[in-house]
Amino acid sequence: MKDSMTPFDSRPDPVLGAALRDALAPGDSAAFVARVLVAANRPAAPLDVLAGWSRLGIAAAVLVALFAGMAVGRDTGAEDAETTSQDVVIMAGAEAPAAITLLASFPER
Amino acid sequence: MDEPRLAARAQAGDRTAFGELVERYADQARRVARAVLQDPDDADDAAQDAFLAALVKLKQYDAARPFGPWLMRIVANAATDRRRRRTVRRAEMLDEGHIGGGPQPDAIAERAVLLGRLRKALAELPERRRLAVVLFDVEGYAHAEIAEILGMPEGTVRSEVFHARRHLRTLLADWRDQP
């Protein structure tokens, strides 16, 4: 720890660094490296392979659902259908809540 | 062999080159992971996760840039992810009976007490601050590189290192001043 160091000194503090290095010292390095290399060379488990495919599968399913939805919407001519608040009141009949009836009394924009 | 060439060979599927990179960065990765997780076993698991993730992502690595910061970013993220997933905190607990005096049989015991206190003091710091000071004072990365690793502005890194040092230096000074 250098007493001359300023708080924003851009040089590492060798004393503090050495103490922290000791405090965080890992165990047997060779054993760890061997463990990582064994894991890296291990063939992927079937579940890992499926997990790798899952993103692709989900993306494909979303696309299929999107196109199917568009096709169905086009066939039924949904874009021509328009429902006004008066239609809602008529469909609900006499049981329409007061709020809907009130809403229906406002002019359509 | 220099790191860009090693990384390029590892990118091409050379497992020996990848092994060389693991050897070079194993201790550093484990220390950085331990700065986040405290527990050495958890840290080793996170460091291993990071190396395996790096192997998968090697094609994204730009060989024109230094390998260390790129890898340390993966290590820091792997350790943070593991810390979030961990449901039971198994941080190494310091034997409180050793803190604050008592007979010190020899220098080794004193050193052990200091290291225990340092680990405890580190654990008290916010995670980003811990990582910043370890990457700067232990691993020797520049402020700009740490900013890249931690995804924060360089000025924030300088501030985090300053606050962490102030906290840890007080502890070291107290220890040095003890009779």
Interface residues (C-beta under 8 A of the other chain):
Chain A: M1 P7 F8 S10 P12 D13 V15 L16 G17 A19 L20 R21 D22 A23 L24 A25 P26 G27 S29 F32 V33 R35 V36 L37 A39 A40 N41
Chain B: R15 F18 G19 V22 E23 A26 D27 R30 R31 R34 A35 P40 A43 D44 A47 Q48 F51 L52 L55 R111 L114 L115 L118 R119 L122 V133 V134 F136 D137 V138 G140 A142 H143 R158 F162 R165 R166 L168 R169 L172 A173
